Amino acid sequence: MIRHSGARRCEVVLAPDRAEVRDDGRGPSTGGPPGSGLTGLQERADALGARLVTRRLEPGWSLTVVRP
């Protein structure tokens, strides 16, 4: 994540129903060919009946897997 986003800081927050990763990077790349990182995470979340939620932060990016 740090390698791809250019982040300098990363924080992982764990709770009984979710796991969130926050960083101060630029988020998913745009303009190039799609990668398999977020797609693979979405597929694994789907297999667990969970939801993958991404959001832009100022600065940074958040990715959360939420389990019902």
LUMVONU-119722 format. One record per residue: x, y, z of N, C-alpha, C, O in turn; residue number from 0. Coordinates in steps of 0.001 Angstrom, whole numbers, plus 500000, padded with zeros to 6 digits. Layout:
REM LUMVONU-119722
+--------+--------+--------+--------+--------+--------+--------+--------+--------+--------+--------+--------+-----+
!    nc1 !    nc2 !    nc3 !   cac1 !   cac2 !   cac3 !    cc1 !    cc2 !    cc3 !    oc1 !    oc2 !    oc3 ! num !
+--------+--------+--------+--------+--------+--------+--------+--------+--------+--------+--------+--------+-----+
!      X !      Y !      Z !      X !      Y !      Z !      X !      Y !      Z !      X !      Y !      Z ! NUM !
...
+--------+--------+--------+--------+--------+--------+--------+--------+--------+--------+--------+--------+-----+
END
This chain:
REM LUMVONU-119722
+--------+--------+--------+--------+--------+--------+--------+--------+--------+--------+--------+--------+-----+
!    nc1 !    nc2 !    nc3 !   cac1 !   cac2 !   cac3 !    cc1 !    cc2 !    cc3 !    oc1 !    oc2 !    oc3 ! num !
+--------+--------+--------+--------+--------+--------+--------+--------+--------+--------+--------+--------+-----+
! 500822 ! 498817 ! 500000 ! 500000 ! 500000 ! 500000 ! 500866 ! 501247 ! 500000 ! 500621 ! 502167 ! 499220 !   0 !
! 501855 ! 501292 ! 500846 ! 502714 ! 502467 ! 500883 ! 503453 ! 502613 ! 499561 ! 503625 ! 503728 ! 499069 !   1 !
! 503885 ! 501514 ! 498987 ! 504599 ! 501557 ! 497711 ! 503711 ! 502107 ! 496598 ! 504177 ! 502902 ! 495782 !   2 !
! 502448 ! 501702 ! 496549 ! 501562 ! 502107 ! 495457 ! 500978 ! 503500 ! 495649 ! 500764 ! 504213 ! 494669 !   3 !
! 500720 ! 503898 ! 496873 ! 500011 ! 505154 ! 497102 ! 500927 ! 506345 ! 497343 ! 500485 ! 507492 ! 497283 !   4 !
! 502198 ! 506080 ! 497614 ! 503105 ! 507163 ! 497963 ! 502909 ! 507652 ! 499388 ! 503388 ! 508728 ! 499747 !   5 !
! 502207 ! 506870 ! 500205 ! 501920 ! 507278 ! 501584 ! 503191 ! 507284 ! 502422 ! 504127 ! 506522 ! 502178 !   6 !
! 503198 ! 508157 ! 503407 ! 504280 ! 508175 ! 504391 ! 503813 ! 507579 ! 505704 ! 504625 ! 507109 ! 506501 !   7 !
! 502510 ! 507596 ! 505933 ! 501944 ! 507067 ! 507176 ! 500792 ! 506127 ! 506853 ! 500090 ! 506290 ! 505855 !   8 !
! 500618 ! 505143 ! 507719 ! 499535 ! 504176 ! 507558 ! 499011 ! 503828 ! 508946 ! 499780 ! 503711 ! 509900 !   9 !
! 497709 ! 503666 ! 509046 ! 497074 ! 503302 ! 510308 ! 496087 ! 502176 ! 510033 ! 495331 ! 502230 ! 509062 !  10 !
! 496093 ! 501161 ! 510883 ! 495158 ! 500048 ! 510770 ! 494255 ! 500087 ! 511994 ! 494736 ! 500130 ! 513126 !  11 !
! 492943 ! 500072 ! 511766 ! 491957 ! 500106 ! 512840 ! 491145 ! 498814 ! 512752 ! 490546 ! 498516 ! 511719 !  12 !
! 491132 ! 498057 ! 513840 ! 490394 ! 496797 ! 513874 ! 489247 ! 496891 ! 514869 ! 489404 ! 497423 ! 515968 !  13 !
! 488101 ! 496370 ! 514474 ! 486920 ! 496306 ! 515328 ! 486257 ! 494955 ! 515060 ! 486585 ! 494307 ! 514066 !  14 !
! 485342 ! 494519 ! 515911 ! 484714 ! 493207 ! 515706 ! 484039 ! 493042 ! 514341 ! 483989 ! 491931 ! 513813 !  15 !
! 483523 ! 494127 ! 513766 ! 482793 ! 494022 ! 512504 ! 483487 ! 494686 ! 511324 ! 482913 ! 494754 ! 510237 !  16 !
! 484711 ! 495178 ! 511513 ! 485382 ! 495863 ! 510402 ! 486882 ! 495916 ! 510597 ! 487401 ! 495813 ! 511708 !  17 !
! 487559 ! 496079 ! 509468 ! 488993 ! 496352 ! 509449 ! 489190 ! 497520 ! 508493 ! 488716 ! 497488 ! 507357 !  18 !
! 489889 ! 498548 ! 508955 ! 490097 ! 499738 ! 508127 ! 491586 ! 500040 ! 508041 ! 492316 ! 499931 ! 509026 !  19 !
! 492021 ! 500421 ! 506845 ! 493384 ! 500877 ! 506617 ! 493291 ! 502310 ! 506117 ! 492617 ! 502581 ! 505124 !  20 !
! 493966 ! 503225 ! 506800 ! 493995 ! 504640 ! 506405 ! 495432 ! 505020 ! 506107 ! 496356 ! 504568 ! 506783 !  21 !
! 495618 ! 505847 ! 505098 ! 496958 ! 506350 ! 504824 ! 496883 ! 507789 ! 504345 ! 495800 ! 508320 ! 504099 !  22 !
! 498041 ! 508410 ! 504217 ! 498087 ! 509795 ! 503743 ! 498542 ! 509876 ! 502287 ! 499084 ! 510893 ! 501854 !  23 !
! 498320 ! 508803 ! 501539 ! 498732 ! 508746 ! 500138 ! 497679 ! 509277 ! 499190 ! 496708 ! 509913 ! 499600 !  24 !
! 497891 ! 509002 ! 497909 ! 497033 ! 509560 ! 496859 ! 495873 ! 508643 ! 496468 ! 495060 ! 509029 ! 495628 !  25 !
! 495766 ! 507452 ! 497042 ! 494661 ! 506558 ! 496702 ! 494960 ! 505737 ! 495470 ! 496097 ! 505717 ! 494997 !  26 !
! 493949 ! 505055 ! 494939 ! 494153 ! 504205 ! 493765 ! 494641 ! 505018 ! 492575 ! 494266 ! 506177 ! 492398 !  27 !
! 495468 ! 504402 ! 491777 ! 495961 ! 505085 ! 490588 ! 494858 ! 505182 ! 489547 ! 493972 ! 504331 ! 489479 !  28 !
! 494924 ! 506218 ! 488749 ! 493959 ! 506393 ! 487658 ! 494722 ! 506634 ! 486376 ! 495866 ! 507088 ! 486400 !  29 !
! 494102 ! 506338 ! 485279 ! 494700 ! 506614 ! 483992 ! 495484 ! 505451 ! 483409 ! 495756 ! 505446 ! 482208 !  30 !
! 495849 ! 504486 ! 484202 ! 496583 ! 503326 ! 483709 ! 495676 ! 502118 ! 483644 ! 494479 ! 502209 ! 483916 !  31 !
! 496254 ! 500984 ! 483282 ! 495440 ! 499770 ! 483247 ! 495014 ! 499389 ! 484659 ! 495783 ! 499580 ! 485601 !  32 !
! 493817 ! 498859 ! 484826 ! 493362 ! 498489 ! 486160 ! 494214 ! 497364 ! 486729 ! 494623 ! 496456 ! 486005 !  33 !
! 494474 ! 497428 ! 487999 ! 495240 ! 496383 ! 488672 ! 494303 ! 495377 ! 489306 ! 493082 ! 495493 ! 489196 !  34 !
! 494874 ! 494398 ! 489963 ! 494048 ! 493366 ! 490580 ! 493929 ! 493566 ! 492086 ! 493221 ! 492800 ! 492739 !  35 !
! 494590 ! 494562 ! 492659 ! 494587 ! 494759 ! 494106 ! 493210 ! 494973 ! 494690 ! 492757 ! 494167 ! 495503 !  36 !
! 492526 ! 496048 ! 494294 ! 491186 ! 496326 ! 494832 ! 490169 ! 495301 ! 494360 ! 489252 ! 494946 ! 495101 !  37 !
! 490325 ! 494828 ! 493142 ! 489413 ! 493800 ! 492624 ! 489541 ! 492526 ! 493448 ! 488537 ! 491911 ! 493808 !  38 !
! 490773 ! 492130 ! 493746 ! 490998 ! 490937 ! 494556 ! 490448 ! 491089 ! 495962 ! 489867 ! 490151 ! 496508 !  39 !
! 490629 ! 492275 ! 496557 ! 490072 ! 492526 ! 497885 ! 488551 ! 492467 ! 497861 ! 487934 ! 491919 ! 498775 !  40 !
! 487946 ! 493027 ! 496821 ! 486485 ! 492996 ! 496692 ! 485994 ! 491558 ! 496579 ! 484995 ! 491193 ! 497199 !  41 !
! 486686 ! 490744 ! 495796 ! 486291 ! 489341 ! 495632 ! 486384 ! 488581 ! 496951 ! 485511 ! 487771 ! 497261 !  42 !
! 487433 ! 488834 ! 497727 ! 487576 ! 488154 ! 499020 ! 486524 ! 488637 ! 500018 ! 486003 ! 487843 ! 500800 !  43 !
! 486210 ! 489926 ! 499996 ! 485148 ! 490451 ! 500870 ! 483804 ! 489826 ! 500492 ! 483044 ! 489405 ! 501364 !  44 !
! 483518 ! 489768 ! 499198 ! 482264 ! 489160 ! 498733 ! 482137 ! 487717 ! 499212 ! 481056 ! 487286 ! 499615 !  45 !
! 483239 ! 486974 ! 499167 ! 483218 ! 485569 ! 499577 ! 482864 ! 485416 ! 501055 ! 482349 ! 484376 ! 501465 !  46 !
! 483139 ! 486449 ! 501857 ! 482813 ! 486428 ! 503290 ! 481457 ! 487060 ! 503593 ! 481026 ! 487090 ! 504746 !  47 !
! 480785 ! 487565 ! 502555 ! 479539 ! 488280 ! 502758 ! 479776 ! 489672 ! 503309 ! 478881 ! 490267 ! 503909 !  48 !
! 480978 ! 490196 ! 503108 ! 481349 ! 491520 ! 503613 ! 481297 ! 492543 ! 502482 ! 481076 ! 492203 ! 501320 !  49 !
! 481507 ! 493802 ! 502853 ! 481461 ! 494910 ! 501902 ! 482796 ! 495643 ! 501940 ! 483362 ! 495846 ! 503014 !  50 !
! 483293 ! 496034 ! 500795 ! 484512 ! 496826 ! 500692 ! 484098 ! 498280 ! 500460 ! 483370 ! 498577 ! 499513 !  51 !
! 484562 ! 499178 ! 501321 ! 484204 ! 500594 ! 501234 ! 485495 ! 501399 ! 501136 ! 486382 ! 501263 ! 501978 !  52 !
! 485598 ! 502238 ! 500108 ! 486748 ! 503124 ! 499972 ! 486268 ! 504561 ! 500030 ! 485161 ! 504881 ! 499596 !  53 !
! 487129 ! 505432 ! 500579 ! 486762 ! 506852 ! 500603 ! 488013 ! 507702 ! 500626 ! 489055 ! 507303 ! 501145 !  54 !
! 487886 ! 508863 ! 500061 ! 488963 ! 509851 ! 500027 ! 489001 ! 510576 ! 501358 ! 487957 ! 510958 ! 501887 !  55 !
! 490182 ! 510768 ! 501901 ! 490387 ! 511557 ! 503106 ! 491183 ! 512799 ! 502716 ! 491715 ! 512865 ! 501608 !  56 !
! 491271 ! 513755 ! 503584 ! 492073 ! 514957 ! 503320 ! 493132 ! 515118 ! 504388 ! 492822 ! 515661 ! 505449 !  57 !
! 494335 ! 514690 ! 504180 ! 494835 ! 514001 ! 502986 ! 494666 ! 512493 ! 503130 ! 494509 ! 511978 ! 504237 !  58 !
! 494698 ! 511816 ! 502036 ! 494784 ! 510369 ! 502072 ! 493596 ! 509596 ! 501570 ! 492773 ! 510083 ! 500795 !  59 !
! 493540 ! 508357 ! 502046 ! 492611 ! 507378 ! 501527 ! 492274 ! 506388 ! 502627 ! 493109 ! 506114 ! 503490 !  60 !
! 491056 ! 505845 ! 502609 ! 490631 ! 504852 ! 503573 ! 490005 ! 503683 ! 502819 ! 489249 ! 503869 ! 501866 !  61 !
! 490337 ! 502484 ! 503266 ! 489752 ! 501262 ! 502726 ! 489254 ! 500462 ! 503918 ! 490023 ! 500150 ! 504827 !  62 !
! 487961 ! 500128 ! 503916 ! 487359 ! 499406 ! 505033 ! 486642 ! 498167 ! 504523 ! 485926 ! 498221 ! 503524 !  63 !
! 486839 ! 497056 ! 505212 ! 486053 ! 495849 ! 504962 ! 485085 ! 495731 ! 506129 ! 485498 ! 495609 ! 507282 !  64 !
! 483791 ! 495768 ! 505818 ! 482737 ! 495755 ! 506822 ! 481988 ! 494434 ! 506713 ! 481520 ! 494052 ! 505640 !  65 !
! 481888 ! 493755 ! 507834 ! 481170 ! 492492 ! 507873 ! 479835 ! 492704 ! 508570 ! 479785 ! 493323 ! 509633 !  66 !
! 478743 ! 492195 ! 507982 ! 477414 ! 492391 ! 508595 ! 477280 ! 491674 ! 509926 ! 476227 ! 491743 ! 510561 !  67 !
+--------+--------+--------+--------+--------+--------+--------+--------+--------+--------+--------+--------+-----+
END
